[in-house]
Amino acid sequence: MAEPVTLAEAKAHLRLDAGVTDEDPGLTALIVAARRAVEIRTRRTIVGETPTLTGDDLAMARHAILLLIGAWYANREGATTEARSAPAEVPLSVSWLLDPLVRWDDGA
């Protein structure tokens, strides 16, 4: 299965010109990294022979992937530069989207 978010979708979400391709390799890497982060966080799979994240849950995960891509694209450093803010692992909106999808058992 292909990635759940396409390069075109990521560029549209970021409001980037679809015809400009100089950032495509970096964006493609962000798509993969965000999908893998969602899979790890939810303990479910999106890509592979037997995905366990499907239907409405996949739609929520796709939105979280786009939000992660946006956050990572806008903040290319590992920590916040705002002195009054505590560093955040992921944007709160991503946590709210993914927390209901977490599988706490071994999937059996």
C-alpha positions in Angstrom: 0.0 0.0 0.0 1.1 3.5 -0.7 1.5 6.2 1.9 -1.9 7.4 3.2 -1.0 11.0 2.5 0.3 11.9 -1.0 2.9 14.5 -1.7 0.2 16.6 -3.5 -2.0 16.4 -0.4 0.8 17.5 1.9 1.7 20.4 -0.4 -1.9 21.5 -0.5 -2.1 21.3 3.3 1.0 23.4 3.6 -0.3 25.8 0.8 2.8 25.2 -1.3 2.9 25.6 -5.0 2.4 22.2 -6.5 4.8 23.0 -9.4 7.7 23.8 -7.2 9.6 20.6 -6.5 12.8 21.7 -4.7 11.3 20.6 -1.3 9.7 17.4 -2.5 12.4 15.0 -1.1 12.1 16.6 2.4 8.3 16.5 2.3 8.3 12.9 1.2 10.5 12.1 4.2 8.2 14.0 6.5 5.2 12.0 5.1 6.9 8.7 5.9 8.1 9.9 9.3 4.7 11.2 10.3 3.0 8.0 9.2 5.5 5.9 11.2 5.0 8.2 14.2 1.2 7.6 14.0 1.7 3.9 13.7 4.0 3.8 16.7 1.8 6.1 18.8 -1.4 4.1 18.1 0.3 0.7 18.0 -1.6 0.0 14.8 -0.5 -0.3 11.2 -1.4 1.8 8.2 1.0 0.4 5.5 1.7 -3.2 5.0 0.0 -6.5 4.2 -2.7 -6.3 6.8 -3.4 -2.7 7.9 -5.2 -2.4 11.3 -6.0 1.3 11.0 -8.9 1.6 8.5 -12.1 3.4 7.8 -13.0 6.4 9.9 -9.9 5.7 12.1 -7.7 6.0 9.1 -9.3 9.3 8.2 -8.5 10.6 11.7 -4.9 9.3 11.3 -4.5 10.9 7.9 -5.5 14.3 9.5 -3.0 13.8 12.3 -0.3 12.9 9.7 -1.0 16.2 7.9 -0.9 18.1 11.2 2.4 16.5 12.1 3.9 17.3 8.6 2.7 20.9 9.1 4.2 21.2 12.5 7.5 19.7 11.5 7.7 21.7 8.3 7.1 25.0 10.2 9.3 24.1 13.1 12.4 22.5 11.7 14.2 22.5 15.1 13.8 20.0 17.9 12.7 22.4 20.5 10.6 25.5 20.8 12.3 28.9 20.6 9.6 30.6 22.7 11.2 31.1 26.2 7.8 31.0 27.9 6.7 27.7 26.4 7.6 24.2 27.4 8.7 22.0 24.5 6.0 19.8 23.2 6.4 16.3 21.9 3.6 16.7 19.3 0.9 19.4 18.8 -2.0 18.9 21.2 -4.4 18.6 18.2 -2.4 15.5 17.1 -2.7 13.9 20.5 -6.5 14.5 20.6 -6.8 12.8 17.1 -4.6 9.8 17.9 -5.3 9.0 21.6 -8.7 7.4 20.8 -7.0 5.2 18.2 -4.4 3.7 20.5 -4.6 -0.1 20.7 -3.6 -1.1 24.2 -3.7 -4.8 23.7 -1.3 -6.9 21.6 -3.8 -6.8 18.7 -4.7 -10.5 19.0 
